[in-house]
Amino acid sequence: RVLETGEFIKVGSSKVQKTDVRVVAATNIDFYKAIQKGKFREDLFYRLNTVPIHLPPLRERKEDIHLLFRKFAADFAAKYRMPSVQLSQDAVNVLTNFSWPGNIRQLKNVAEQVSVIESSRTIDAETISKYLPKEHQKSNLPTLYNGSDKADLSEREILYKVLFDLKSDVTELKKLVFNILSNQDNNTDSEKNAALVKSIQQLYAKTEEVTQPIVEQEEVYKPQIIPSDSYTHHEEVEEESLSLADKEKEMIKKALEKYNGRRKNAATELGISERTLYRKIKEYKIED
């Protein structure tokens, strides 16, 4: 309300009072991006954004770096009653090429440290470099830039996700097949599917070994001819999946026979609701 109309009400009072103030706000964030992300109110931004002033960082105003350093050095010389420090041309180049993440405050701090600590009033490049963090100092040597790092990282993450999803699918398939085989009463069928169980166990063991695959380079895969014997297990899985309805029908019949047609008890035994059991009886045309 103060920003919009210039009015406010004191706590405990009912009288509206007027005010005439100027709000000066400073920030180093991008308000438009903050508004898009929902981190800053758009209406408040437009109430404050009357006369925007963009002040570029110190690293974009290289011509001001030496002038500001001389000004700060003169101020500290007067404050501590000592001669002002002077920079050699190499030292000026070091300051100019520095990135200055702390902007003017960092430059002022460096000027104060040099003025107080150094006994010599002429500062060279080696001396001034001691007061600058090495990780922010620029090098004039050429560097190799690989613009595909982000793309490679994205492809690697996709590959990890696909492999982990595959592992999850294989685990679910293993549980499903084991449940089917464990419900079989026929020993002949169990012996017939022994090879299938062994194959699934081997496949599951291989997926457990996959942790973090590393793709070093692109490989060209050639088509392979798969022997006809390798389709044996897949055909058996398909036959088992097609007989699920018969297995379900057989289990419902056994449950009804066990409880002499009492659907409630049979449904409890099967782990389903009585309504679902009634629907299954009609679907499979089972006589009580």
N, C-alpha and C positions, 0 to 999 in steps of 0.2 A: 504493500500500500504506500509506503514511503517513496519507493522508486516510481510507482505509477502516478500517484496524485500529489505527492509531497505532503501528505497528512499522516498524523499518528495520534494515538490516544494513550496517555500515561496509565500505568497500572493503578487501578482503584479509582480512576476518574472517568467521567463520561463526556468531557469536553474535547472536541477535536481541535488539534493544534496544527499549525502550518510550519513547515521547515523548508529551507533553501540550502541544499548542500550539493557538493560535487563528489562523486564517487570515482576514485582512481583505482583501478584494479589491474594487476599484472599477473601473467601466467606464462608457462612455457609449453602448454599443451595445445593441440589442435582442437578447437571447440567444435568444429563441424564434424570431425570424426567422433568426438565424445558424445555429441548429440545423437548421431546415428547409432552408437552403441548403447544409448540410454543411460549414460553416466553423467549427463548434465542436462538440466531442464532448458528446453528451447525457449520458453517464454521469458525465463530469467536472462538468458543470453541476449535477447533482443531488447530487454529493458536496460541492460548495461552497455551494449555495443553501440554507443552514440558516435564517438570519435575514435575509431581504432587506429592505433599506431604500431606498426610492425618494426621492431628493432632487430636487425639481423645479428646472429652470433658473432663473436669476436673473430673467429677463424675466417669469416667471410669479409672482414674489414681489416685486411692485413696492413693497409697503410696507416691504420690508427694504433697498431700495437706498440711501435717504438715511441710514438708521441705520448701515449698513455703511460708507458714505463718511465719515460723521462719526467712526466708530471708527478707520478707517485714517488719516484726517487727523490725529487726536489722536496716534496712534502715531508718525507721521512728524514731527510737531511736537516730540515729546519726543526723538526720535532725532536730529534736526538742530538742536535747541535754538532753535526759532523759534515764533512764535505760530501757532496753528491757523487754517486757512482756514475761511471761512464762505460758505455758498451762499445766493444770493438765491432767491426763490420761483420765478422764471423758470428759473434754473439747475437747481433741483430738478425742475421739470417736464421739462427736457431730459433729465436723467439717467433719470427715470422712464419716458419714452417711448422711450428707446434700447433696441435689441434685445439687447445684450450677448452676442454670440456667444462671447466668451471667458469668460463668467460672472464669478465673484468675482475671479479672477486679473486679468482685464482692469480691473475696477472698482478694485482695489487699485493697479494700475499707473497708472491715470488720477489717483487721489488722490495718489500720490507725485509724478507729473510736475507737477501743479498746485501742490503744496506747495513744490516745489523751484524751479520756473521762475518762477512769478508773484510779482511783488513786492507786489502788493496782496493783502491778506488777505480781501477781499470779492470773491467770484467771481460774475459775472453770466452770463446765458445765452450771450452772444456769446463770452465767454472760454472757457467750458467746452466749447463746440461745437468749438473748435479742436483739442481733444484726442480727439475722437470721429470715427471714420471716417464719411465722408458717405454711403457706400453702405448703411450699416446704420441711418441715422437715419430715423425714421418721419416721414411728412408727414400733416398734418391735412386736406389737401385731398382731395376725393373722387376716386376713380380709376375708370376704366372697365374692367370685367372681362369677358372673353369666355370663357365656359366651354366653347366648342366648339373651342378651339385644338387640343386633343389629338385630337379626332375628325377635324378637318380634316387634321391631319398624318398620321393613320393612313390616311385615304382617299387622300391624295396619294401615300403610299408604295405603296399597292396599285396605283394607276394607273401609277406608274413601273414596277413589276414586270410588269404586264400588257403594257406597251409594249415592254419589253426582251425578254420572252418572245416577243412577236409578231415582233420583229426577228430573233430567233434562228431561229424557225420559217421565216420567209421566206428566210433565208440557206440553210438546209438544203434547202428546196424548190428554190431556184435551182441549188444544186450537183447535186441529183438530176436535174433536167430537163436540165441541161447534159451530164451523163454519158450520159443516154439519147440525146440528139441527137448527141453526138460519136461514138457507136457505130453510127450509121446510115450505110450505104453508098449508099443510094439518094438521088440528087441531087434527085429530085422531092419526096421526103419532107422533105428539108432546106429546100427553097424553101417548101414548104407550111407549115413551122413557123417561118419567119422572123419572122412577126408575133408568135408566141408568145414567142420569144426577146427581141424588142424590148420587149414588154409586161413581161416579168419584170425586165429591166434597169431600166426606168423605176420599177417598184415597189420594187426594191431600193435605187435611188438615193434615193427618198423616205424609206425607213426609215432610211437613213444620216443624213439631216438631222435626225431626231428625237433630241434630247439630253435636255433636262429640260423637259417641258411644264409650264406653270403654269395651273392652273385658277382663274380669277379669280371667276367666278360661275356659277351653274347656268343652263344653257340648255335650252330646250324644243325638241327636234328634231321636225320634221314629216316624215311619210313622203314619200319621193321615188319617182317613177316612173322605173324604169331602162329605157332603150331595149333592144329585143330584140337590137340589134347587139352589146351589151356581153357577151352570153353566148357569143360565138364562141370566145373564148380558153378559157373554162372547158370547153366541149365538147371542144376539141382536147386539153386536158390529160387529160380523162377517157378519151378514146380511146387516148391514149398509155399511160396507166396500165393499161388493160385489155389492151394488147398486150405487156406486160412478159414474160409467160410465153412468148409466141411468140418474142420477142427472145432470151430465155435459151435456149430450145430451139435456135434457129438458131445461137447462138454455140457451144453444145456440139457441134452437128453439124460446124461449121467447124473446131473444135479437133481433133475426132476425125479428120476428113478430112486435116487438116494433118499429123498425126503417125501416119497410117495405122492408126488404131484403138488406138494405145498410150495407155491411160487415164492412166498415171502422168504422161506428158509433157503430155497434154491438161489434166489437173488443175492442173499447175504453171502452164501458160499461162493458165488461167482464174482462178488465185489461190484455188483451193479444194482441199480434201483429196480423196484418191482415193475414200474411202468416200462423201463427199458427191456426187462425180461419179457413182459407181455408183448411188446412190439416185435422182439426177436422171434417169439413163438409163432406169431402170425406171419412174419416174414419168411421163416423157414418151414412153415406149415407143419409144426410139430404137434402131435396129438398128446394130450395129457395122459 
